[in-house]
Amino acid sequence: MFLSAKELEQLTGLKRPGAQARWLSTRRYKFERRVDGTIALRLEELDAHTLTKASETKHRRALDLSYLDKAG
């Protein structure tokens, strides 16, 4: 699903597709331009940039600091 024209205008605060595209690009949104020049922004892409969807956490290995105790 895609954002409607009105939702895209609310998100960016801009009416013209060119200005909306610049706004989205500077914030690293992935979007497409339709043949008529309007912007197609997927809801999934919006969710990836907002807090409405839980972000995936990266799990890191714990550091092994046991060698520091032996150095003393």
Secondary structure, DSSP 8 states (H G I E B T S, - for coil): -B--HHHHHHHHS--SHHHHHHHHHHTT---EE-TTS-EE-BHHHHHHHSTTS------------HHHHHH-
